[in-house]
Amino acid sequence: MSEKRDKFYITTSIPYLNGAPHLGHALEYVQADAIARYQRLRGKDVFFLTGSDEHGAKIVRAAEAASKNPNDFVDGQLVMFENLLRALDISHDGFVRTSDWQRHGIGAQKLWQKIANADDIYRGRYQGLYCVGHEAFVTEKDLVGGLCRDHQKAPERIDEENYLFRLSRYVSVIRKAIEDGDFVILPESRRNEALAMLESAPDVSFSRPSRDISWGIPVPGDTTQTMYVWCDALANYLTGIGYGQDQQSASNMRFWPADLHVIGKDVLRFHAIIWPAMLLSAGLPLPRQVFVHGWVHVAGGKMSKSIGNVVDPAKLIAEYGADALRFYLLHEIPTFADGNYTAERFAAVYNGLLVKGIGNVLSRTLKMINTIGIITRPPEEALLRYPFRFSLRAVSAASSEAALERKAPSFFVDQNIMPEYHESMSRFDVNSAIRIVWGLFHALDQHIEEYKIYKALKEKPEEAKIMLWNIAYALAHAGWMLKPFLPETAEKMLKALDVEGIAQGEWKEFRAGEMVHLFSKK
């Protein structure tokens, strides 16, 4: 019998298929993927879910503009997102489409019925401002000069009869769960924002007339109404692991509750207020944590179709490769805050930190090993004669190119770097973790130059082998730590050192395998 492992269930939000994927989608995919890959490295039983939000009036309008029916339209749109997931090497275990009746629709209706059975859905009149662009109700405070700040259009004033959800019934329970740490929202600033939202959390519209939203899931027992986004799109986190299916098909429900929802700041209210209230009503456990990232700005401004500054991640991948884009998004964009993209900075990061950084230190090391053939682990006392010391303080500085301190004498590995790396990843701070790894590569390059190992190979080869072992051993650790972030690059590195598939730290010898070019701009 196989040993039971701790489970880890991670999700992204599901993108709306009315447009093409952009850098913001790529950021969320890559952040979630890095966390999922890391949890697998730690031996967890991981289920990583993503999907697509495919219903609503905006889809109908976009389909009409393209002279297609909604189903054919979303099928076509989906291809772009599937291609991006594949191109970015995203390791998701499941993908759920909200237009899939068998897998999603049945489960969404079951969730509705559970909430209705708790007497938390009632029929009433709903008055409010409806932004067609957001396909959501907004308030006056969301507007600037009477216009939606994102779409620059005035919302429609709606007064209609539909079903409402008793959100107000669960406000105090949600607040207590957040304050007690049972329902964690990261970072703290978003936690505080969610608590402020709970100060005014009235009942919400839970359906729309089917004449207005014809493309969606019908309300159980009332075909004149269509489920609003809450019980449709949010339910994917349950239906994606089998909720509503027969017992055999629902075996992945063992992963609930979600350990981590990865979302953008624009959908915080949905995930921190409405979603937990729905789960409480349905008698289901709350997610454990919600990870809220910021936005990727372009040249300091928000991406906008009207401005014409939307960056297509597929083009960057085609030119630079997937790992180059993964590195930029994880290294240059703060984990929990807004970040910036410019073509100039992307090129500088690619050439400076990847080609001349990670790529250069591997190339130098392989060439030196190749002059010897095989290097085996020297005695511990010999290793200490040529120590490699790495300071974390410089790595955590604001500039990734900051000078790195070195202190003598102490051998490199497990004293500071690995605990700090694991601590950063335990906080899901992928930006701090990848900066530690890049700083290690930078320090290795400096160490090669300081000891001038390439000269020592000719003048005192036995001593050079000891120096080179330290470098190769540290480089293999760096490759292992790189796995969650740049999976293809890490695999190439470990294969080039001929230690692919050997557990971290159990390396007995290194040899130069096939010479590789980690980063080759197309």
Buried (B, 14 or more C-beta within 10 A) or exposed (E): EEEEEEBBBBBBBBBBBBBBBBBBBBBBBBBBBBBBBBBBBBEBBBBBBBBBBBBBBBBBEBBEEEEBEBEEBBBEBBEBBEEBBEBBBBBBBBBBBBBBEEBBBBBBBBBBBBBBEBEBBEEEEBEBBBBBBBBBBBEEEBBEEEEBEBBEEEBEEBEBEBBBBBBEBBBEBBBEBBEEEEBBBBBEEBBEBBBEBBEEBEBBBBBBBBEBBBBBBBBBEEEEBBBBBBBBBBBBBBBBBBBBBEEEEBEBBEBBBBBBBBBBBBBBBBBBBBBBBBBBBBEBEBBBBBBBBBBBBBBEEBBEEEEEBBBBBBEBBEBBBBBBBBBBBBBBBBBBBEBBBBEEEBBEBBBEBBBEBBBBBBBBBBEBBEEBEEBEBBEEEBBBEBBBBBBBEBBBBEEBEBEBEBEEEEBBBEEBBBEBBBEBBEBBBBBBBBBBBBBBBBBBBBBBEEBEBBEBBEEEEEBBBBBBBBBBBBBBBBBBBBBBBBBEBBBBBBBBBBBBEBEBEEBEEBBBBEEBEBBEEE
